[in-house]
Amino acid sequence: MGQVEADHNYLNFHRATLTNGSVSISGARAAPYHERTSHFTTRKFQATALSQIVDVEVLKMNASVYIWVGTASDSLDNMCLSMPSRFDAVPLASPWFGETDAALPVAQKLSQVLGKPVLLSLGVVDYRAVPHVERAIVEDIRANPDQY
């Protein structure tokens, strides 16, 4: 039995009818079905920090941004979240997992610049390079604001 037949049998079993793109069960009117498209966009670029080349990958979601920073061999070892607060000028920040001592202030700065929540995974081995990476991301935000 194919998926269409299984769906049809399910609807028949529950006395559901399908008209004009909306489903109603036992005569009760249901909300219309609308096809949704993803509004996620991605961006990749490289930044140089203290002669170390790092990859930056950005996932812009509807109301937040996920930023991964590392090298090709890095994995997702740490993550933190920062979001603007209506009670304080400094965004709130929370470590999710891993060593996030260097990532928390960067996430706060990026959240402050963007005015939205930022998930950050910072896989930079040399912590002296972190300010350079932060500066490169802020410069990219200013050059490509629609990507964030």
MDAnalysis code that builds the backbone (N, CA, C; Angstrom):
import MDAnalysis as mda
import numpy as np

u = mda.Universe.empty(444, n_residues=148, atom_resindex=np.repeat(np.arange(148), 3), trajectory=True)
u.add_TopologyAttr("name", ["N", "CA", "C"] * 148)
u.add_TopologyAttr("resid", np.arange(1, 149))
u.add_TopologyAttr("resname", ["MET", "GLY", "GLN", "VAL", "GLU", "ALA", "ASP", "HIS", "ASN", "TYR", "LEU", "ASN", "PHE", "HIS", "ARG", "ALA", "THR", "LEU", "THR", "ASN", "GLY", "SER", "VAL", "SER", "ILE", "SER", "GLY", "ALA", "ARG", "ALA", "ALA", "PRO", "TYR", "HIS", "GLU", "ARG", "THR", "SER", "HIS", "PHE", "THR", "THR", "ARG", "LYS", "PHE", "GLN", "ALA", "THR", "ALA", "LEU", "SER", "GLN", "ILE", "VAL", "ASP", "VAL", "GLU", "VAL", "LEU", "LYS", "MET", "ASN", "ALA", "SER", "VAL", "TYR", "ILE", "TRP", "VAL", "GLY", "THR", "ALA", "SER", "ASP", "SER", "LEU", "ASP", "ASN", "MET", "CYS", "LEU", "SER", "MET", "PRO", "SER", "ARG", "PHE", "ASP", "ALA", "VAL", "PRO", "LEU", "ALA", "SER", "PRO", "TRP", "PHE", "GLY", "GLU", "THR", "ASP", "ALA", "ALA", "LEU", "PRO", "VAL", "ALA", "GLN", "LYS", "LEU", "SER", "GLN", "VAL", "LEU", "GLY", "LYS", "PRO", "VAL", "LEU", "LEU", "SER", "LEU", "GLY", "VAL", "VAL", "ASP", "TYR", "ARG", "ALA", "VAL", "PRO", "HIS", "VAL", "GLU", "ARG", "ALA", "ILE", "VAL", "GLU", "ASP", "ILE", "ARG", "ALA", "ASN", "PRO", "ASP", "GLN", "TYR"])
u.atoms.positions = np.array([
    [0.859, -1.172, 0.000],
    [0.000, 0.000, 0.000],
    [0.903, 1.232, 0.000],
    [0.606, 2.153, -0.902],
    [1.389, 3.373, -1.009],
    [1.005, 4.389, 0.061],
    [1.815, 5.427, 0.180],
    [1.580, 6.469, 1.179],
    [0.256, 7.196, 0.947],
    [-0.081, 7.436, -0.312],
    [-1.334, 8.140, -0.627],
    [-2.526, 7.309, -0.187],
    [-2.470, 5.982, -0.457],
    [-3.568, 5.108, -0.039],
    [-3.665, 5.041, 1.475],
    [-2.517, 4.981, 2.149],
    [-2.517, 4.929, 3.612],
    [-3.114, 6.210, 4.188],
    [-2.754, 7.354, 3.626],
    [-3.326, 8.622, 4.081],
    [-4.822, 8.654, 3.832],
    [-5.244, 8.175, 2.667],
    [-6.668, 8.149, 2.319],
    [-7.443, 7.248, 3.295],
    [-6.884, 6.066, 3.592],
    [-7.535, 5.151, 4.539],
    [-7.607, 5.773, 5.930],
    [-6.567, 6.467, 6.345],
    [-6.569, 7.133, 7.651],
    [-7.672, 8.180, 7.695],
    [-7.755, 8.994, 6.642],
    [-8.787, 10.023, 6.604],
    [-10.184, 9.409, 6.595],
    [-10.371, 8.315, 5.830],
    [-11.675, 7.659, 5.792],
    [-12.040, 7.059, 7.147],
    [-11.076, 6.449, 7.825],
    [-11.313, 5.836, 9.130],
    [-11.792, 6.882, 10.139],
    [-11.229, 8.066, 10.064],
    [-11.587, 9.134, 10.999],
    [-12.684, 10.046, 10.446],
    [-13.381, 9.580, 9.403],
    [-14.466, 10.332, 8.771],
    [-14.020, 11.747, 8.424],
    [-12.843, 11.846, 7.839],
    [-12.296, 13.142, 7.466],
    [-12.540, 13.382, 5.983],
    [-12.693, 14.626, 5.651],
    [-12.840, 14.992, 4.252],
    [-11.804, 16.040, 3.903],
    [-11.392, 16.004, 2.668],
    [-10.389, 16.941, 2.189],
    [-11.025, 17.789, 1.096],
    [-11.161, 19.094, 1.367],
    [-11.728, 19.995, 0.373],
    [-10.925, 21.278, 0.327],
    [-10.636, 21.708, -0.857],
    [-9.926, 22.969, -1.074],
    [-8.653, 23.094, -0.226],
    [-7.929, 22.014, -0.073],
    [-6.648, 22.059, 0.630],
    [-6.753, 22.079, 2.136],
    [-7.963, 21.891, 2.712],
    [-8.055, 21.824, 4.169],
    [-8.779, 20.533, 4.547],
    [-8.459, 20.046, 5.725],
    [-9.029, 18.790, 6.197],
    [-10.050, 19.104, 7.280],
    [-11.174, 18.454, 7.207],
    [-12.141, 18.580, 8.297],
    [-12.522, 17.179, 8.738],
    [-12.710, 17.001, 10.043],
    [-13.031, 15.706, 10.619],
    [-14.426, 15.786, 11.222],
    [-15.269, 14.877, 10.824],
    [-16.647, 14.803, 11.311],
    [-17.361, 16.138, 11.185],
    [-17.153, 16.811, 10.095],
    [-17.858, 18.062, 9.855],
    [-17.222, 19.279, 10.485],
    [-16.282, 19.114, 11.411],
    [-15.616, 20.264, 12.039],
    [-14.633, 20.852, 11.043],
    [-14.624, 22.148, 10.934],
    [-13.756, 22.811, 9.973],
    [-12.348, 22.951, 10.558],
    [-11.365, 22.565, 9.780],
    [-9.973, 22.637, 10.226],
    [-9.280, 23.819, 9.565],
    [-8.151, 24.164, 10.091],
    [-7.360, 25.257, 9.522],
    [-6.858, 24.852, 8.144],
    [-6.777, 25.781, 7.224],
    [-6.286, 25.452, 5.882],
    [-4.807, 25.083, 5.918],
    [-4.450, 24.218, 5.022],
    [-3.064, 23.785, 4.904],
    [-2.327, 24.722, 3.966],
    [-1.203, 25.236, 4.403],
    [-0.385, 26.113, 3.569],
    [1.024, 25.545, 3.495],
    [1.548, 25.477, 2.312],
    [2.924, 25.021, 2.117],
    [3.872, 26.055, 2.710],
    [4.822, 25.633, 3.513],
    [5.793, 26.539, 4.132],
    [7.147, 26.359, 3.465],
    [7.824, 27.453, 3.258],
    [9.170, 27.391, 2.721],
    [10.153, 27.806, 3.806],
    [11.323, 27.262, 3.740],
    [12.354, 27.571, 4.717],
    [12.923, 28.962, 4.471],
    [13.137, 29.678, 5.534],
    [13.752, 30.989, 5.439],
    [15.184, 30.946, 5.985],
    [15.733, 29.746, 6.124],
    [17.104, 29.597, 6.594],
    [18.054, 29.914, 5.443],
    [19.117, 30.638, 5.755],
    [20.162, 30.880, 4.770],
    [21.503, 30.544, 5.408],
    [22.459, 30.181, 4.577],
    [23.786, 29.836, 5.081],
    [24.836, 30.720, 4.434],
    [25.920, 30.866, 5.134],
    [27.045, 31.651, 4.636],
    [28.319, 31.010, 5.169],
    [29.340, 30.945, 4.332],
    [30.651, 30.417, 4.737],
    [31.713, 31.405, 4.302],
    [32.674, 31.635, 5.185],
    [33.835, 32.433, 4.816],
    [35.000, 32.043, 5.709],
    [36.176, 32.502, 5.363],
    [37.375, 32.221, 6.143],
    [37.922, 33.510, 6.709],
    [38.497, 33.399, 7.891],
    [39.119, 34.542, 8.551],
    [40.523, 34.139, 8.978],
    [41.415, 35.108, 8.974],
    [42.785, 34.856, 9.422],
    [42.974, 35.505, 10.777],
    [43.462, 34.722, 11.721],
    [43.688, 35.212, 13.071],
    [45.025, 34.687, 13.560],
    [45.984, 35.601, 13.726],
    [47.335, 35.227, 14.168],
    [47.912, 34.114, 13.302],
    [47.896, 34.295, 12.016],
    [48.395, 33.356, 11.010],
    [47.679, 32.008, 11.027],
    [46.551, 31.949, 11.674],
    [45.730, 30.741, 11.691],
    [44.476, 31.021, 10.866],
    [44.195, 30.169, 9.887],
    [43.000, 30.337, 9.064],
    [41.873, 29.526, 9.701],
    [40.757, 30.208, 9.974],
    [39.610, 29.536, 10.560],
    [38.415, 29.661, 9.610],
    [37.597, 28.654, 9.615],
    [36.370, 28.659, 8.831],
    [35.241, 29.191, 9.705],
    [34.375, 29.985, 9.108],
    [33.199, 30.508, 9.799],
    [31.983, 30.107, 8.975],
    [31.056, 29.424, 9.610],
    [29.819, 29.031, 8.947],
    [28.660, 29.634, 9.723],
    [27.758, 30.283, 8.990],
    [26.633, 30.991, 9.585],
    [25.342, 30.372, 9.095],
    [24.444, 30.085, 10.002],
    [23.100, 29.635, 9.665],
    [22.135, 30.678, 10.199],
    [21.555, 31.437, 9.278],
    [20.580, 32.451, 9.670],
    [19.214, 31.784, 9.701],
    [18.599, 31.821, 10.870],
    [17.268, 31.249, 11.029],
    [16.261, 32.396, 11.084],
    [15.013, 32.098, 11.357],
    [13.978, 33.128, 11.326],
    [14.269, 34.278, 12.282],
    [14.631, 33.980, 13.518],
    [14.820, 35.044, 14.506],
    [16.111, 34.878, 15.296],
    [17.018, 34.065, 14.800],
    [18.284, 33.848, 15.495],
    [19.360, 33.434, 14.500],
    [20.587, 33.315, 15.001],
    [21.726, 32.975, 14.151],
    [22.576, 31.932, 14.857],
    [23.011, 30.920, 14.103],
    [23.973, 29.945, 14.616],
    [25.289, 30.182, 13.887],
    [26.370, 30.346, 14.637],
    [27.682, 30.595, 14.050],
    [28.651, 29.530, 14.560],
    [29.274, 28.825, 13.620],
    [30.303, 27.833, 13.946],
    [31.632, 28.368, 13.467],
    [32.628, 28.340, 14.347],
    [33.974, 28.801, 14.009],
    [34.944, 27.677, 14.342],
    [35.809, 27.338, 13.392],
    [36.793, 26.295, 13.635],
    [37.597, 26.016, 12.390],
    [38.291, 24.904, 12.417],
    [39.034, 24.453, 11.248],
    [38.327, 23.221, 10.695],
    [38.750, 22.775, 9.540],
    [38.084, 21.653, 8.879],
    [38.069, 20.397, 9.747],
    [39.069, 20.242, 10.603],
    [39.148, 19.038, 11.425],
    [38.389, 19.171, 12.746],
    [37.872, 20.358, 13.044],
    [37.155, 20.559, 14.303],
    [35.774, 19.934, 14.257],
    [35.279, 19.643, 15.435],
    [33.918, 19.144, 15.567],
    [33.151, 20.108, 16.476],
    [31.980, 19.738, 16.808],
    [31.150, 20.563, 17.669],
    [31.484, 20.226, 19.120],
    [32.506, 20.900, 19.658],
    [32.984, 20.590, 20.999],
    [32.392, 21.486, 22.073],
    [31.911, 22.657, 21.690],
    [31.347, 23.559, 22.680],
    [30.257, 24.392, 22.029],
    [29.365, 24.910, 22.848],
    [28.325, 25.783, 22.330],
    [27.785, 26.640, 23.469],
    [27.472, 27.885, 23.123],
    [26.840, 28.766, 24.090],
    [25.768, 29.574, 23.382],
    [24.880, 30.132, 24.171],
    [23.776, 30.928, 23.658],
    [23.818, 32.292, 24.315],
    [23.609, 33.321, 23.520],
    [23.485, 34.674, 24.043],
    [22.279, 35.326, 23.395],
    [21.547, 36.078, 24.183],
    [20.378, 36.764, 23.639],
    [20.195, 38.113, 24.309],
    [19.688, 39.082, 23.530],
    [19.466, 40.409, 24.095],
    [18.474, 40.355, 25.251],
    [18.664, 41.273, 26.188],
    [17.778, 41.373, 27.335],
    [17.105, 42.737, 27.319],
    [15.835, 42.769, 27.624],
    [15.177, 44.063, 27.687],
    [15.418, 44.746, 29.026],
    [16.097, 44.058, 29.952],
    [16.368, 44.614, 31.268],
    [17.792, 45.118, 31.443],
    [18.667, 44.776, 30.489],
    [20.077, 45.131, 30.618],
    [20.668, 45.348, 29.223],
    [21.636, 46.248, 29.139],
    [22.280, 46.519, 27.848],
    [23.167, 45.356, 27.412],
    [23.681, 44.594, 28.370],
    [24.542, 43.450, 28.066],
    [23.650, 42.232, 27.837],
    [23.792, 41.563, 26.700],
    [22.972, 40.373, 26.437],
    [23.231, 39.265, 27.445],
    [22.224, 38.458, 27.684],
    [22.349, 37.296, 28.555],
    [23.171, 36.237, 27.837],
    [23.908, 35.445, 28.585],
    [24.710, 34.388, 27.966],
    [24.677, 33.149, 28.849],
    [24.636, 32.004, 28.193],
    [24.582, 30.744, 28.912],
    [25.401, 29.688, 28.181],
    [26.302, 29.013, 28.905],
    [27.034, 27.900, 28.261],
    [26.104, 26.705, 28.113],
    [26.180, 26.023, 26.973],
    [25.373, 24.823, 26.771],
    [26.195, 23.576, 27.031],
    [27.377, 23.503, 26.412],
    [28.261, 22.375, 26.694],
    [29.666, 22.720, 26.246],
    [30.630, 22.013, 26.840],
    [32.032, 22.203, 26.493],
    [32.649, 23.406, 27.190],
    [33.871, 23.694, 26.821],
    [34.635, 24.813, 27.371],
    [34.227, 26.091, 26.651],
    [33.480, 26.965, 27.321],
    [32.927, 28.146, 26.666],
    [33.446, 29.455, 27.249],
    [34.543, 29.412, 28.011],
    [35.063, 30.646, 28.630],
    [35.369, 31.722, 27.596],
    [35.948, 31.352, 26.487],
    [36.279, 32.334, 25.448],
    [35.071, 32.654, 24.575],
    [34.159, 31.710, 24.442],
    [33.025, 31.887, 23.535],
    [31.930, 32.786, 24.107],
    [31.716, 32.771, 25.409],
    [30.625, 33.546, 26.002],
    [30.710, 35.044, 25.696],
    [31.860, 35.700, 25.925],
    [31.909, 37.133, 25.609],
    [31.754, 37.426, 24.118],
    [32.244, 36.528, 23.265],
    [32.095, 36.724, 21.816],
    [30.616, 36.619, 21.442],
    [29.925, 35.624, 21.984],
    [28.501, 35.460, 21.708],
    [27.720, 36.680, 22.190],
    [28.085, 37.216, 23.349],
    [27.410, 38.418, 23.854],
    [27.631, 39.601, 22.917],
    [28.845, 39.768, 22.444],
    [29.152, 40.875, 21.537],
    [28.369, 40.731, 20.230],
    [28.330, 39.530, 19.671],
    [27.619, 39.300, 18.419],
    [26.116, 39.488, 18.594],
    [25.589, 39.040, 19.724],
    [24.171, 39.229, 20.000],
    [23.837, 40.708, 20.155],
    [24.748, 41.450, 20.747],
    [24.544, 42.892, 20.902],
    [24.572, 43.601, 19.544],
    [25.494, 43.194, 18.682],
    [25.602, 43.798, 17.352],
    [24.385, 43.458, 16.497],
    [23.922, 42.201, 16.564],
    [22.817, 41.743, 15.721],
    [21.439, 42.064, 16.307],
    [21.365, 42.181, 17.624],
    [20.081, 42.425, 18.258],
    [19.168, 41.208, 18.251],
    [19.756, 40.012, 18.210],
    [18.984, 38.772, 18.196],
    [19.788, 37.677, 18.877],
    [19.154, 36.553, 19.233],
    [19.882, 35.447, 19.853],
    [20.958, 34.879, 18.928],
    [22.080, 34.515, 19.537],
    [23.201, 33.935, 18.798],
    [23.624, 32.648, 19.490],
    [23.637, 31.557, 18.731],
    [24.239, 30.303, 19.162],
    [25.643, 30.289, 18.585],
    [26.648, 30.071, 19.421],
    [28.028, 30.128, 18.953],
    [28.784, 28.886, 19.371],
    [29.460, 28.287, 18.404],
    [30.400, 27.210, 18.668],
    [31.761, 27.717, 18.220],
    [32.652, 27.903, 19.172],
    [33.956, 28.517, 18.898],
    [35.044, 27.478, 19.077],
    [35.583, 26.967, 17.966],
    [36.617, 25.944, 18.015],
    [37.988, 26.494, 17.672],
    [38.385, 27.576, 18.323],
    [39.701, 28.176, 18.079],
    [40.646, 27.684, 19.164],
    [41.735, 27.054, 18.749],
    [42.670, 26.459, 19.706],
    [43.461, 27.530, 20.447],
    [43.969, 28.506, 19.731],
    [44.780, 29.559, 20.326],
    [43.858, 30.695, 20.777],
    [43.655, 30.830, 22.075],
    [42.711, 31.815, 22.599],
    [43.167, 33.251, 22.378],
    [44.436, 33.446, 22.034],
    [44.891, 34.799, 21.681],
    [44.300, 35.240, 20.344],
    [43.823, 34.277, 19.553],
    [43.240, 34.581, 18.248],
    [41.762, 34.952, 18.337],
    [41.133, 34.726, 19.479],
    [39.691, 34.957, 19.623],
    [39.287, 36.396, 19.314],
    [39.987, 37.430, 19.810],
    [39.585, 38.803, 19.460],
    [39.666, 39.081, 17.954],
    [40.623, 38.472, 17.281],
    [40.749, 38.653, 15.834],
    [39.583, 37.988, 15.095],
    [39.176, 36.827, 15.568],
    [38.039, 36.126, 14.975],
    [36.761, 36.940, 15.204],
    [36.600, 37.442, 16.414],
    [35.428, 38.274, 16.717],
    [35.377, 39.496, 15.806],
    [36.503, 40.152, 15.629],
    [36.572, 41.333, 14.765],
    [36.216, 40.976, 13.322],
    [36.701, 39.829, 12.838],
    [36.407, 39.401, 11.461],
    [34.920, 39.127, 11.276],
    [34.283, 38.524, 12.281],
    [32.849, 38.250, 12.173],
    [32.048, 39.544, 12.202],
    [32.407, 40.474, 13.084],
    [31.705, 41.762, 13.152],
    [31.868, 42.525, 11.837],
    [33.059, 42.499, 11.256],
    [33.268, 43.152, 9.957],
    [32.404, 42.511, 8.879],
    [32.274, 41.176, 8.922],
    [31.446, 40.493, 7.938],
    [29.964, 40.813, 8.144],
    [29.555, 40.973, 9.388],
    [28.166, 41.358, 9.671],
    [27.882, 42.724, 9.068],
    [28.815, 43.643, 9.225],
    [28.621, 44.986, 8.671],
    [28.650, 44.982, 7.141],
    [29.445, 44.101, 6.554],
    [29.539, 44.036, 5.089],
    [28.363, 43.267, 4.470],
    [27.794, 42.309, 5.210],
    [26.711, 41.460, 4.687],
    [25.577, 41.344, 5.707],
    [24.913, 42.425, 6.061],
    [23.895, 42.358, 7.120],
    [22.710, 41.462, 6.777],
    [22.398, 41.290, 5.499],
    [21.271, 40.450, 5.118],
    [21.549, 38.962, 5.331],
    [22.808, 38.570, 5.523],
    [23.178, 37.174, 5.754],
    [23.096, 36.791, 7.226],
    [22.793, 37.765, 8.074],
    [22.713, 37.515, 9.510],
    [21.322, 37.867, 9.982],
])
